[in-house]
Amino acid sequence: MLTSQDRARMTADLQAIRDDRPVSIAIRRNNSTLAAQTVRIARGGNVQAGVTDTEGLQAAVGAVIVVGDATLNIQPGDRFTVAGTLYEVSAIHPNRDHGTQAQARQVH
């Protein structure tokens, strides 16, 4: 069983990972833009990447993981731009006790 010290260490570890390469993102949801939040964008290890064809247009899609704290306001379908690259959130990992991890697709 995890102790409160274990849980505090897990939270601190996830914050350290995020803060190693922090990026500020402003999420666009429906017709709103949320306040900027600090995350880390990392290449998705086991998330599929490839090429999609939407209405006759092809786009390269790369998978990324978005890492933030437990209060990160992010949902599937959210969009944000980092360094001129558009991302769309596809899934949120369910366990958010110590931090938030979301899968997103990078569209070029």
Backbone as CSV, one residue per row, in Angstrom:
resi,resn,N_x,N_y,N_z,CA_x,CA_y,CA_z,C_x,C_y,C_z
1,MET,0.841,-1.174,0.000,0.000,0.000,0.000,0.893,1.247,0.000
2,LEU,0.479,2.238,-0.740,1.243,3.478,-0.830,1.025,4.344,0.401
3,THR,2.114,4.937,0.872,2.022,5.865,1.992,1.839,7.281,1.456
4,SER,1.543,8.219,2.332,1.424,9.613,1.904,2.763,10.129,1.377
5,GLN,3.862,9.624,1.919,5.187,10.001,1.404,5.393,9.474,-0.010
6,ASP,4.938,8.246,-0.270,5.019,7.683,-1.623,4.232,8.542,-2.612
7,ARG,3.031,8.908,-2.220,2.178,9.717,-3.092,2.780,11.099,-3.341
8,ALA,3.342,11.703,-2.323,3.986,13.008,-2.477,5.189,12.894,-3.417
9,ARG,5.943,11.814,-3.308,7.106,11.603,-4.185,6.657,11.411,-5.635
10,MET,5.568,10.676,-5.852,5.055,10.465,-7.206,4.640,11.793,-7.833
11,THR,3.957,12.634,-7.057,3.549,13.946,-7.545,4.770,14.796,-7.876
12,ALA,5.758,14.794,-6.994,6.980,15.571,-7.224,7.736,15.063,-8.447
13,ASP,7.772,13.752,-8.644,8.465,13.186,-9.815,7.800,13.631,-11.116
14,LEU,6.461,13.592,-11.169,5.761,14.026,-12.380,5.958,15.524,-12.632
15,GLN,5.979,16.322,-11.570,6.237,17.755,-11.732,7.651,17.997,-12.252
16,ALA,8.606,17.210,-11.769,9.991,17.357,-12.236,10.108,16.999,-13.716
17,ILE,9.398,15.971,-14.143,9.398,15.595,-15.565,8.817,16.731,-16.390
18,ARG,7.675,17.271,-15.950,7.055,18.384,-16.664,7.986,19.583,-16.711
19,ASP,8.602,19.911,-15.594,9.419,21.120,-15.495,10.796,20.990,-16.138
20,ASP,11.164,19.775,-16.550,12.442,19.584,-17.236,12.443,20.273,-18.599
21,ARG,11.311,20.267,-19.276,11.136,20.942,-20.573,9.746,21.534,-20.639
22,PRO,9.488,22.571,-19.861,8.133,23.118,-19.811,7.758,23.892,-21.069
23,VAL,6.494,23.804,-21.415,5.913,24.545,-22.529,4.599,25.126,-22.027
24,SER,4.333,26.355,-22.375,3.069,26.980,-22.021,2.115,26.828,-23.200
25,ILE,0.924,26.262,-22.933,-0.063,26.089,-24.001,-1.362,26.793,-23.627
26,ALA,-2.030,27.319,-24.632,-3.372,27.894,-24.479,-4.319,26.985,-25.259
27,ILE,-5.087,26.211,-24.543,-5.994,25.239,-25.156,-7.204,25.948,-25.749
28,ARG,-7.546,25.520,-26.973,-8.762,25.999,-27.632,-9.811,24.897,-27.523
29,ARG,-10.939,25.247,-26.945,-12.036,24.302,-26.761,-13.306,24.968,-27.273
30,ASN,-13.927,24.337,-28.261,-15.104,24.917,-28.919,-14.749,26.330,-29.390
31,ASN,-15.437,27.338,-28.916,-15.160,28.710,-29.341,-14.404,29.499,-28.283
32,SER,-13.779,28.799,-27.325,-13.083,29.467,-26.222,-11.606,29.122,-26.226
33,THR,-10.809,30.024,-25.675,-9.399,29.761,-25.428,-9.185,29.844,-23.928
34,LEU,-8.665,28.761,-23.347,-8.426,28.717,-21.907,-7.148,29.468,-21.556
35,ALA,-7.006,29.816,-20.297,-5.772,30.454,-19.821,-4.594,29.516,-20.053
36,ALA,-3.423,30.084,-20.283,-2.216,29.292,-20.542,-1.922,28.362,-19.360
37,GLN,-1.449,27.153,-19.690,-1.096,26.143,-18.694,0.275,25.581,-19.046
38,THR,1.022,25.167,-18.032,2.357,24.614,-18.238,2.279,23.100,-18.356
39,VAL,2.884,22.567,-19.424,2.911,21.131,-19.692,4.277,20.758,-20.250
40,ARG,4.461,19.485,-20.457,5.592,18.985,-21.231,5.010,18.182,-22.378
41,ILE,5.545,18.401,-23.569,5.149,17.642,-24.751,6.269,16.648,-25.033
42,ALA,5.931,15.366,-25.063,6.926,14.325,-25.312,6.431,13.406,-26.414
43,ARG,7.364,12.853,-27.168,6.989,11.885,-28.197,6.262,10.719,-27.563
44,GLY,5.188,10.292,-28.204,4.425,9.153,-27.702,5.149,7.857,-27.992
45,GLY,5.434,7.086,-26.956,6.177,5.841,-27.124,5.408,4.768,-27.871
46,ASN,4.225,4.415,-27.375,3.481,3.313,-27.992,2.220,3.788,-28.686
47,VAL,2.081,5.090,-28.889,0.915,5.630,-29.572,1.203,5.616,-31.073
48,GLN,0.244,5.218,-31.864,0.438,5.085,-33.308,0.629,6.436,-33.993
49,ALA,1.508,6.457,-34.966,1.703,7.633,-35.820,1.490,7.181,-37.257
50,GLY,1.193,8.112,-38.134,0.991,7.713,-39.518,0.477,8.842,-40.364
51,VAL,-0.220,8.478,-41.428,-0.781,9.450,-42.355,-2.286,9.259,-42.383
52,THR,-3.017,10.354,-42.315,-4.472,10.276,-42.395,-4.932,10.956,-43.671
53,ASP,-6.106,10.572,-44.134,-6.679,11.167,-45.330,-8.077,11.653,-44.969
54,THR,-8.243,12.952,-44.909,-9.521,13.548,-44.557,-10.020,14.381,-45.725
55,GLU,-11.131,14.017,-46.259,-11.742,14.750,-47.370,-10.741,14.973,-48.508
56,GLY,-9.959,13.941,-48.807,-9.032,14.016,-49.928,-7.718,14.707,-49.623
57,LEU,-7.513,15.161,-48.403,-6.266,15.816,-48.028,-5.483,14.903,-47.101
58,GLN,-4.192,14.748,-47.358,-3.375,13.922,-46.489,-2.588,14.805,-45.540
59,ALA,-2.421,14.317,-44.305,-1.634,15.028,-43.308,-0.813,14.022,-42.521
60,ALA,0.446,14.354,-42.261,1.281,13.506,-41.417,0.854,13.716,-39.968
61,VAL,0.721,12.610,-39.254,0.283,12.694,-37.875,1.303,11.992,-36.999
62,GLY,1.831,12.711,-35.987,2.747,12.133,-35.027,2.090,12.140,-33.663
63,ALA,2.326,11.099,-32.893,1.714,10.990,-31.575,2.610,11.627,-30.521
64,VAL,1.993,12.327,-29.582,2.708,12.931,-28.464,1.939,12.678,-27.176
65,ILE,2.648,12.820,-26.060,2.049,12.759,-24.733,2.154,14.153,-24.131
66,VAL,1.079,14.623,-23.544,1.044,15.907,-22.852,1.047,15.588,-21.361
67,VAL,2.044,16.099,-20.629,2.172,15.839,-19.195,1.954,17.136,-18.442
68,GLY,1.029,17.114,-17.485,0.747,18.288,-16.671,0.404,17.885,-15.259
69,ASP,0.113,18.867,-14.424,-0.238,18.527,-13.053,-1.675,18.000,-12.990
70,ALA,-2.090,17.587,-11.796,-3.401,16.940,-11.638,-4.557,17.863,-11.992
71,THR,-4.343,19.163,-11.951,-5.425,20.113,-12.242,-5.429,20.590,-13.692
72,LEU,-4.590,20.009,-14.542,-4.535,20.415,-15.943,-5.932,20.315,-16.559
73,ASN,-6.399,21.408,-17.137,-7.727,21.466,-17.747,-7.584,21.081,-19.213
74,ILE,-7.807,19.802,-19.508,-7.629,19.280,-20.868,-8.657,18.178,-21.101
75,GLN,-9.180,18.115,-22.329,-10.209,17.140,-22.692,-9.961,16.645,-24.110
76,PRO,-10.458,15.442,-24.433,-10.393,14.996,-25.823,-11.078,16.020,-26.731
77,GLY,-10.469,16.284,-27.873,-11.000,17.253,-28.817,-10.392,18.635,-28.662
78,ASP,-9.743,18.904,-27.515,-9.055,20.186,-27.332,-7.939,20.316,-28.360
79,ARG,-7.630,21.564,-28.718,-6.541,21.843,-29.660,-5.633,22.912,-29.082
80,PHE,-4.363,22.827,-29.437,-3.398,23.843,-29.040,-2.253,23.837,-30.039
81,THR,-1.510,24.934,-30.071,-0.392,25.082,-30.999,0.881,25.343,-30.203
82,VAL,1.952,24.644,-30.571,3.268,24.857,-29.973,4.271,24.976,-31.118
83,ALA,5.020,26.063,-31.129,6.053,26.287,-32.153,5.495,26.105,-33.565
84,GLY,4.282,26.591,-33.793,3.683,26.532,-35.111,3.074,25.195,-35.481
85,THR,3.078,24.240,-34.567,2.519,22.917,-34.841,1.204,22.751,-34.099
86,LEU,0.183,22.296,-34.814,-1.136,22.075,-34.247,-1.221,20.676,-33.637
87,TYR,-1.798,20.603,-32.449,-2.033,19.329,-31.767,-3.527,19.221,-31.457
88,GLU,-4.024,17.992,-31.475,-5.399,17.731,-31.035,-5.370,16.587,-30.036
89,VAL,-6.017,16.772,-28.906,-6.043,15.781,-27.831,-6.992,14.655,-28.221
90,SER,-6.505,13.420,-28.077,-7.336,12.270,-28.440,-7.802,11.469,-27.228
91,ALA,-7.056,11.500,-26.122,-7.444,10.717,-24.940,-6.745,11.259,-23.700
92,ILE,-7.369,11.034,-22.560,-6.805,11.402,-21.266,-6.628,10.111,-20.470
93,HIS,-5.461,9.918,-19.893,-5.252,8.743,-19.044,-6.125,8.904,-17.792
94,PRO,-6.790,7.841,-17.357,-7.795,7.973,-16.304,-7.257,8.301,-14.909
95,ASN,-6.075,7.850,-14.545,-5.562,8.086,-13.200,-4.915,9.465,-13.143
96,ARG,-5.580,10.403,-12.472,-5.078,11.774,-12.386,-4.756,12.174,-10.957
97,ASP,-4.455,11.203,-10.110,-4.174,11.494,-8.705,-2.921,12.350,-8.522
98,HIS,-1.895,12.118,-9.325,-0.605,12.784,-9.130,-0.210,13.682,-10.285
99,GLY,-0.919,13.593,-11.367,-0.630,14.389,-12.549,-1.543,13.949,-13.672
100,THR,-1.461,14.656,-14.779,-2.305,14.357,-15.932,-1.434,13.983,-17.108
101,GLN,-1.832,12.924,-17.795,-1.184,12.541,-19.044,-2.282,12.399,-20.097
102,ALA,-2.055,13.057,-21.212,-3.023,13.011,-22.306,-2.314,12.605,-23.589
103,GLN,-3.003,11.907,-24.434,-2.485,11.587,-25.762,-3.010,12.638,-26.724
104,ALA,-2.119,13.064,-27.591,-2.505,14.047,-28.618,-1.859,13.654,-29.930
105,ARG,-2.452,14.146,-30.993,-1.861,13.900,-32.312,-1.337,15.203,-32.840
106,GLN,-0.162,15.115,-33.401,0.530,16.269,-33.962,0.248,16.265,-35.458
107,VAL,-0.350,17.336,-35.952,-0.717,17.392,-37.356,0.152,18.449,-38.039
108,HIS,0.869,18.038,-39.081,1.750,18.960,-39.827,1.018,19.505,-41.036
